[in-house]
């Protein structure tokens, strides 16, 4: 019994890993490993948007946001020459 229970635990762990690892692969949760869908999408990324005023959002909708949302305007925190910080709206 002392040798059967660890073996049974190992088998259960292998079964769970066989169910979990494929999902982790498709969701790109394994560091350093990208799924084919990841590499296909990575080929379409344009890295020259920094000159076009793109506002990055947490959701990829395909068409980048080019204007700052109204609720975010004047909220940039700027460093002062004297060493303090102020909101852009306070300037």
The 8 nearest C-alpha neighbors of each residue, nearest first, counted from 0:
[[1, 3, 2, 4, 5, 6, 7, 8],
 [2, 0, 3, 4, 5, 6, 7, 8],
 [3, 1, 0, 4, 5, 6, 7, 8],
 [2, 4, 0, 6, 5, 1, 7, 8],
 [3, 5, 7, 6, 2, 8, 1, 0],
 [6, 4, 8, 7, 3, 2, 9, 1],
 [7, 5, 9, 3, 4, 8, 10, 2],
 [6, 8, 4, 10, 9, 5, 3, 11],
 [9, 7, 5, 11, 6, 10, 4, 12],
 [8, 10, 12, 6, 7, 11, 5, 13],
 [9, 11, 7, 13, 12, 8, 14, 6],
 [10, 12, 14, 8, 9, 13, 15, 7],
 [11, 13, 9, 15, 10, 14, 16, 8],
 [14, 12, 16, 10, 15, 11, 17, 9],
 [13, 15, 11, 17, 12, 16, 10, 18],
 [16, 14, 12, 18, 17, 13, 19, 11],
 [15, 17, 19, 13, 18, 14, 20, 12],
 [18, 16, 14, 15, 19, 20, 13, 21],
 [17, 19, 15, 16, 20, 21, 14, 22],
 [18, 20, 16, 22, 21, 17, 15, 23],
 [19, 21, 23, 22, 16, 17, 18, 24],
 [22, 20, 24, 23, 19, 25, 18, 17],
 [23, 21, 25, 24, 20, 19, 26, 18],
 [22, 24, 20, 28, 26, 21, 25, 27],
 [25, 23, 21, 27, 22, 26, 34, 20],
 [24, 26, 22, 27, 23, 34, 21, 28],
 [25, 27, 23, 24, 28, 22, 34, 29],
 [28, 26, 24, 25, 29, 33, 23, 34],
 [27, 29, 23, 26, 24, 30, 25, 32],
 [28, 30, 32, 27, 24, 23, 31, 33],
 [31, 29, 32, 28, 27, 33, 24, 23],
 [30, 32, 29, 33, 27, 28, 34, 24],
 [33, 31, 30, 29, 34, 27, 24, 28],
 [34, 32, 37, 27, 38, 35, 31, 24],
 [33, 35, 37, 36, 25, 24, 27, 38],
 [34, 36, 38, 37, 39, 33, 25, 40],
 [35, 37, 39, 34, 38, 40, 25, 33],
 [38, 36, 34, 40, 35, 39, 33, 41],
 [37, 39, 41, 35, 40, 36, 42, 33],
 [40, 38, 36, 37, 41, 42, 35, 43],
 [39, 41, 37, 38, 42, 43, 36, 44],
 [42, 40, 38, 43, 44, 39, 37, 36],
 [41, 43, 40, 39, 44, 38, 45, 37],
 [44, 42, 41, 40, 45, 39, 38, 46],
 [45, 43, 41, 42, 46, 40, 47, 39],
 [46, 44, 47, 43, 48, 42, 41, 49],
 [45, 47, 48, 44, 49, 43, 50, 41],
 [46, 48, 49, 45, 50, 51, 44, 53],
 [49, 47, 51, 50, 46, 53, 45, 52],
 [48, 50, 47, 51, 52, 53, 46, 54],
 [51, 49, 48, 52, 47, 53, 46, 54],
 [52, 50, 48, 49, 53, 47, 65, 54],
 [53, 51, 50, 49, 65, 54, 48, 66],
 [52, 54, 65, 51, 48, 64, 55, 49],
 [55, 53, 64, 65, 67, 52, 56, 66],
 [56, 54, 53, 57, 64, 63, 58, 65],
 [55, 57, 58, 54, 59, 64, 63, 60],
 [56, 58, 59, 55, 60, 54, 63, 64],
 [59, 57, 56, 60, 55, 61, 63, 64],
 [60, 58, 61, 57, 56, 63, 62, 55],
 [59, 61, 62, 58, 63, 56, 64, 57],
 [60, 62, 59, 63, 58, 64, 44, 43],
 [63, 61, 60, 64, 59, 65, 53, 58],
 [64, 62, 65, 61, 53, 60, 54, 55],
 [63, 65, 54, 66, 53, 62, 55, 56],
 [66, 64, 53, 54, 52, 63, 67, 51],
 [67, 65, 64, 68, 54, 53, 52, 69],
 [66, 68, 54, 69, 71, 72, 65, 64],
 [67, 69, 71, 70, 66, 72, 64, 54],
 [70, 68, 71, 72, 67, 66, 73, 74],
 [69, 71, 68, 72, 67, 74, 73, 75],
 [72, 70, 68, 69, 74, 73, 67, 75],
 [71, 73, 69, 74, 70, 67, 68, 75],
 [72, 74, 88, 87, 75, 71, 86, 89],
 [75, 73, 72, 71, 86, 87, 76, 88],
 [76, 74, 87, 86, 73, 77, 72, 71],
 [75, 77, 86, 85, 87, 74, 84, 78],
 [78, 76, 85, 84, 86, 75, 87, 79],
 [77, 79, 84, 83, 85, 82, 80, 76],
 [78, 80, 83, 82, 81, 84, 77, 85],
 [81, 79, 82, 78, 83, 84, 77, 85],
 [82, 80, 79, 83, 78, 84, 85, 77],
 [81, 83, 79, 80, 78, 84, 85, 77],
 [84, 82, 79, 78, 81, 85, 80, 77],
 [83, 85, 78, 77, 79, 76, 82, 86],
 [86, 84, 77, 76, 87, 89, 78, 83],
 [87, 85, 76, 88, 89, 75, 74, 77],
 [86, 88, 73, 75, 89, 90, 74, 76],
 [87, 89, 73, 86, 90, 74, 75, 85],
 [90, 88, 86, 87, 85, 73, 74, 76],
 [89, 87, 88, 86, 85, 77, 73, 79]]
